[in-house]
Amino acid sequence: MMKGDIFFNLSLRSVRLNFLRSMLAAIGIVIGVVAIASMGMLGTNMQLEVKEQLSATANTIVISSDTVRMGPPGFTPSSSTASGVTKSELTKIVSVVGSNGTVIPIYSTDGEFTINSLAGRGSIYGIDPGDIGKFLTLNQTYGNGTIDIGAGEVLVGADLADDFNLKVGTRIRIGSFTSSSRPELRIAGVLQPRGTVADGISTDNGIVVNSQWYTDQFGGKDEWTQVNVIVKNVDDISDIESALDAKININAKTPSVRITDASSQLATETSTLSTVTTFIMAIGGISLLVAAVSIFNVMMMSVSERIQEIGILLSIGTEKGEVRRMFLYEAFILGLLGAGIGGVSSLLIGYTVVDAMIGTTAYLFQPASILYVPAAMAVGVVVCVISGMYPAWRASNMDPIDALRSE
């Protein structure tokens, strides 16, 4: 056992005698462990959060057009908006889906709005009132509203309601201050938060209007930005997508529409977050390189200070391997101290960072997330041991006579 090993005890004594120096050297390990573990947990929690949010729309197929047209006169959209899915394409979609799902055509663009002389900007969706309730729900905490909106009514997202202190009955005008001729609309309800979803409808900072009002104001009638297909059985998604592609995209080289679902978006989001997380962890790992240099320096100082002790040990028959082990024990102890403090700090800092960045710590202690703490600790210990290898080798290869002669 190491505890009863005289060389381990000698290493422990060296750390105690130079405790302040040892702890200063271990700080680099603490920082490295915290950086790697907390950033790893943050990235994993982001991936788990996105995965859960996207799974809510895992049964949704999104069909959109790749062609582009400029926004209608008198409106302030983004630089360009999709010309959308045509009426003939919508008819084909309905025929392919049949009774296997629900088809929801949606108009959308980005525009300005004013509320009590306060300006804002967000996504504006034009949806048939009969389709809204098929995938959106009301948040009744803002007042009893209705999802069946008329031409003069709108629904707003929860984030928008919080930012502008909105409630049911508040008046809103879609358009800039110069669009005073456009009538004010009544907020008929506030929608439940949706977060990141795969159906392309981000209503948290958006406004939902009656589709008829949308086309009357912005034009583009029968040119929907996208068509969502909510499939009854998620296992049928691949078959339905293949059938839609064969029916609409007759020319494979120049497809008319783009067909996606939650799985493709999830793969993209996960890949992006994984790349960002790895990059951030790599930056955090630089502190471990700095720590390695610091540990190396401390170990070389320890060898220099204990030359006569090393000479005595070698002269009484201590094997070189035992001397090497003594200094590797010291490096291991330093790594264990730094990794232990770093591991505990990682839990506290990781919890704070995840809560601040994501808003929930529901996934923090899941295996995929919490595994980063022991992994980072192990890396910290290994870095210390590697840093102590050369000093240990140098100590074990000293000439006993020269070592005893030194002052």
C-alpha positions in Angstrom: 0.0 0.0 0.0 1.2 3.5 -0.8 0.4 4.8 2.7 2.9 2.5 4.2 5.5 3.1 1.5 8.4 5.0 3.0 9.0 6.7 -0.4 5.4 7.9 -0.5 5.8 9.2 3.0 9.0 11.1 2.0 7.1 12.6 -0.9 4.2 13.6 1.3 6.7 15.2 3.8 8.3 17.2 0.9 4.9 18.6 -0.1 4.1 19.5 3.5 7.4 21.3 4.0 6.8 23.3 0.8 3.1 23.5 1.0 2.6 27.1 -0.3 4.9 26.5 -3.3 3.1 23.2 -4.0 -0.3 24.8 -3.9 0.7 27.6 -6.1 1.9 25.1 -8.6 -1.3 23.1 -8.3 -3.4 26.2 -9.1 -2.7 25.7 -12.8 -4.2 22.2 -12.5 -7.2 23.6 -10.7 -7.8 26.2 -13.4 -7.4 23.6 -16.2 -9.7 21.1 -14.6 -12.4 23.7 -14.0 -12.1 25.0 -17.6 -12.4 21.6 -19.2 -15.1 20.2 -16.9 -17.3 23.3 -16.8 -17.1 24.0 -20.5 -17.7 20.3 -21.3 -20.8 20.3 -19.0 -22.0 23.5 -20.6 -21.7 22.1 -24.1 -23.3 18.8 -23.2 -26.2 20.5 -21.4 -26.8 22.7 -24.5 -26.9 19.6 -26.7 -29.3 17.8 -24.3 -31.5 20.9 -24.1 -31.6 21.3 -27.9 -32.3 17.6 -28.4 -35.3 17.7 -26.0 -36.7 20.8 -27.6 -36.3 19.4 -31.1 -37.8 16.1 -30.1 -41.1 18.0 -29.4 -41.4 18.5 -33.2 -39.8 15.2 -34.2 -43.0 14.3 -36.1 -42.9 17.4 -38.2 -41.7 17.7 -41.8 -40.8 21.2 -43.1 -41.2 22.0 -46.8 -39.8 25.3 -48.1 -38.6 26.8 -51.3 -35.1 27.7 -52.3 -36.1 30.5 -54.7 -35.9 34.1 -53.7 -38.0 37.2 -54.2 -38.0 40.7 -52.7 -40.5 41.7 -50.0 -43.7 43.5 -50.9 -43.8 47.3 -51.2 -44.5 49.2 -48.0 -43.0 46.5 -45.8 -39.7 46.2 -44.1 -38.7 42.6 -44.3 -35.2 41.1 -44.2 -33.2 41.5 -47.4 -35.1 38.8 -49.1 -37.7 36.2 -48.3 -38.5 32.9 -49.8 -41.0 33.0 -52.6 -42.5 30.0 -50.9 -44.4 26.9 -51.8 -46.9 27.5 -54.6 -50.6 26.5 -54.6 -50.0 23.6 -57.0 -47.1 22.3 -54.8 -49.4 22.5 -51.8 -52.0 20.5 -53.6 -49.4 17.8 -54.3 -48.3 17.8 -50.6 -51.9 17.4 -49.4 -52.4 14.5 -51.9 -49.3 12.7 -50.8 -49.8 13.1 -47.0 -53.5 12.2 -47.2 -54.8 10.8 -43.8 -51.2 10.2 -42.5 -50.8 13.7 -41.2 -51.8 17.3 -41.0 -50.7 19.9 -43.6 -50.2 23.5 -42.3 -49.2 26.2 -44.8 -47.5 29.2 -43.2 -46.5 32.7 -44.3 -43.6 34.3 -42.5 -41.2 37.3 -42.7 -39.2 39.5 -40.4 -40.6 43.0 -39.7 -41.1 45.9 -37.3 -43.9 46.6 -34.8 -44.8 49.3 -32.4 -46.5 49.1 -29.0 -47.4 52.3 -27.1 -44.8 54.2 -29.2 -42.1 51.5 -28.4 -40.5 49.9 -31.5 -39.5 46.3 -31.8 -38.6 43.8 -34.4 -39.4 40.1 -34.7 -40.8 37.3 -36.9 -44.3 37.6 -38.2 -46.3 34.5 -39.1 -49.5 34.3 -41.1 -51.4 31.2 -40.3 -55.0 30.1 -40.9 -56.8 30.4 -37.5 -58.0 26.8 -37.9 -54.4 25.5 -38.1 -53.0 27.5 -35.2 -54.3 25.2 -32.5 -52.9 22.2 -34.2 -49.3 23.0 -33.0 -49.5 26.1 -30.8 -50.9 26.5 -27.3 -51.8 29.5 -25.2 -50.2 30.6 -22.0 -53.1 31.6 -19.8 -50.9 33.3 -17.1 -51.0 36.4 -19.3 -54.8 36.5 -19.3 -57.6 34.4 -20.7 -57.2 34.6 -24.5 -58.3 32.8 -27.6 -56.3 31.0 -30.3 -59.1 31.5 -32.9 -57.9 35.0 -34.0 -59.9 37.2 -36.4 -58.5 39.7 -39.0 -57.9 42.3 -36.3 -56.3 40.1 -33.7 -52.8 38.6 -33.1 -51.0 36.2 -30.9 -47.6 37.1 -29.4 -44.8 35.0 -28.1 -44.0 34.7 -24.3 -40.6 36.4 -24.6 -42.2 39.3 -26.5 -44.9 39.6 -23.9 -42.3 39.7 -21.1 -40.1 42.3 -22.8 -43.0 44.7 -23.6 -45.1 43.8 -20.5 -48.0 42.7 -22.8 -51.3 41.0 -21.9 -54.5 40.1 -23.6 -56.2 43.2 -24.9 -53.0 45.3 -25.5 -52.9 47.0 -28.9 -50.1 46.5 -31.3 -49.3 48.0 -34.8 -47.2 45.9 -37.2 -44.9 48.2 -39.1 -42.6 51.1 -38.3 -43.6 54.5 -36.9 -44.1 55.6 -40.5 -46.7 52.9 -41.0 -49.4 54.8 -39.0 -51.9 54.1 -41.7 -51.8 50.4 -40.8 -54.5 49.7 -38.2 -53.7 48.6 -34.7 -54.4 45.0 -33.8 -55.6 43.5 -30.5 -53.5 40.9 -28.7 -55.9 37.9 -28.4 -53.5 35.7 -26.5 -49.9 34.9 -25.5 -48.3 31.7 -26.7 -46.5 29.1 -24.6 -42.7 29.2 -24.9 -41.4 26.8 -27.6 -37.6 27.3 -27.4 -35.5 25.8 -30.2 -37.8 23.7 -32.5 -37.2 22.0 -35.8 -40.4 23.2 -37.5 -38.9 26.7 -38.2 -41.6 28.5 -36.2 -39.9 30.4 -33.5 -42.8 32.2 -31.9 -41.2 33.2 -28.6 -40.2 36.6 -30.1 -42.7 36.5 -32.8 -46.3 37.5 -33.8 -48.9 35.3 -35.3 -51.6 37.0 -37.5 -54.5 35.7 -39.5 -53.3 34.5 -42.9 -55.9 36.6 -44.7 -54.7 39.8 -42.9 -51.1 38.8 -43.7 -51.6 38.6 -47.5 -53.9 41.7 -47.5 -51.0 43.7 -46.0 -47.9 42.1 -47.4 -49.0 40.3 -50.6 -47.7 37.0 -51.6 -51.0 35.2 -51.6 -50.7 31.4 -52.3 -46.9 31.6 -52.0 -46.3 30.2 -48.5 -42.9 30.5 -46.9 -43.1 27.0 -45.7 -45.5 24.1 -45.3 -45.4 22.0 -42.1 -46.6 18.4 -42.2 -47.3 17.0 -38.7 -47.1 13.2 -39.2 -49.4 11.0 -37.1 -46.8 8.2 -36.9 -43.2 9.3 -36.6 -42.0 6.0 -38.1 -43.7 7.1 -41.4 -41.6 10.3 -41.8 -38.9 8.8 -44.1 -41.6 7.2 -46.4 -43.6 10.4 -46.6 -40.5 12.5 -47.3 -39.5 10.2 -50.1 -43.0 10.3 -51.6 -43.0 14.1 -51.4 -39.6 14.4 -53.0 -40.7 12.1 -55.9 -44.0 14.0 -56.4 -42.7 17.6 -56.2 -39.0 17.5 -57.0 -39.3 15.9 -60.4 -36.0 17.3 -61.6 -33.4 16.0 -59.1 -30.7 18.4 -60.3 -32.9 21.5 -59.5 -35.3 20.6 -56.8 -38.4 22.8 -56.4 -38.6 22.5 -52.6 -36.4 21.7 -49.7 -37.6 18.9 -47.4 -36.2 18.6 -43.8 -37.2 17.2 -40.5 -36.1 17.2 -36.8 -33.4 14.5 -37.3 -31.5 16.5 -39.9 -31.6 19.7 -37.9 -30.7 17.9 -34.7 -27.6 16.4 -36.4 -26.6 19.9 -37.6 -27.2 21.6 -34.2 -25.4 18.8 -32.3 -22.4 18.9 -34.7 -22.1 22.7 -34.3 -22.4 22.6 -30.5 -19.9 19.8 -30.3 -17.4 21.7 -32.4 -17.8 24.9 -30.3 -17.5 22.9 -27.1 -14.3 21.1 -28.2 -12.8 24.4 -29.3 -13.6 26.0 -25.9 -12.3 23.0 -24.0 -9.1 23.2 -26.1 -8.6 26.8 -25.0 -9.2 25.7 -21.4 -6.6 22.9 -21.9 -3.9 25.5 -22.5 -4.0 26.3 -18.8 -3.0 22.6 -18.2 0.1 23.2 -20.4 1.0 26.2 -18.3 0.4 24.1 -15.2 2.6 21.3 -16.6 5.5 23.8 -16.9 4.9 25.0 -13.3 4.8 21.5 -12.0 8.0 20.7 -13.9 9.7 23.7 -12.3 8.6 22.7 -8.8 9.8 19.2 -9.3 13.2 20.4 -10.6 13.5 22.6 -7.5 12.6 19.7 -5.3 15.3 17.6 -6.9 17.9 20.4 -6.5 16.9 21.0 -2.8 17.2 17.2 -1.9 20.4 16.3 -3.7 22.1 15.2 -0.5 19.0 13.2 0.5 19.1 11.5 -2.9 22.8 10.8 -2.5 22.3 9.2 1.0 19.4 7.0 -0.4 21.5 5.9 -3.4 24.6 5.2 -1.3 22.8 2.9 1.1 21.6 0.7 -1.7 18.2 2.3 -2.7 17.4 1.3 -6.2 17.0 3.9 -8.9 13.4 2.8 -9.5 12.6 3.6 -5.9 14.1 7.1 -6.1 12.1 7.7 -9.3 9.0 6.5 -7.6 9.5 8.9 -4.8 9.5 11.9 -7.1 6.6 10.6 -9.2 4.7 10.2 -6.0 5.3 13.9 -5.3 4.0 14.8 -8.7 1.0 12.5 -8.2 0.2 14.2 -4.9 0.4 17.7 -6.5 -1.9 16.5 -9.3 -4.3 14.9 -6.8 -4.5 18.1 -4.8 -5.1 20.3 -7.9 -7.6 17.8 -9.5 -9.5 17.4 -6.3 -10.0 21.1 -5.7 -10.6 21.6 -9.4 -13.3 18.8 -9.4 -15.2 20.4 -6.5 -14.9 23.9 -8.0 -16.1 22.5 -11.4 -19.4 21.4 -9.9 -20.0 24.8 -8.4 -18.8 26.9 -11.3 -20.4 24.5 -13.9 -23.8 24.7 -12.1 -23.6 28.5 -12.2 -22.5 28.7 -15.8 -25.1 26.2 -17.0 -27.9 27.9 -15.1 -26.8 31.4 -16.4 -26.3 30.3 -20.1 -29.1 27.8 -20.5 -31.6 28.7 -17.8 -31.9 25.2 -16.4 -29.7 22.7 -14.7 -32.0 19.7 -15.3 -29.4 17.9 -17.3 -26.3 18.8 -15.2 -26.1 15.5 -13.3 -26.8 13.3 -16.2 -24.0 10.8 -17.0 -23.1 12.5 -20.3 -22.6 15.8 -18.4 -21.2 14.9 -15.0 -18.6 12.6 -16.6 -16.6 15.6 -17.6 -15.6 16.2 -13.9 -13.8 12.9 -13.3 -12.4 13.0 -16.8 -10.9 16.5 -16.3 -9.5 15.4 -12.9 -7.9 12.4 -14.5 -6.3 14.5 -17.2 -5.0 16.9 -14.5 -3.3 14.1 -12.6 -1.8 12.6 -15.7 -0.4 16.0 -16.7 1.3 16.3 -13.3 2.8 12.8 -13.4 4.1 13.3 -17.0 5.6 16.7 -15.8 7.4 14.9 -13.0 8.9 12.1 -15.2 12.1 13.9 -16.2 12.9 15.3 -12.7 12.4 11.8 -11.3 14.6 10.3 -13.9 17.3 12.9 -13.3 17.2 12.3 -9.5 17.5 8.5 -9.9 20.5 8.9 -12.3 22.6 11.1 -10.0 26.1 9.9 -9.0 25.9 9.2 -5.2 29.4 10.5 -4.5 28.7 13.8 -6.4 25.3 14.1 -4.7 26.8 13.7 -1.2 29.6 16.2 -2.0 27.1 18.9 -3.0 26.2 21.7 -0.6 
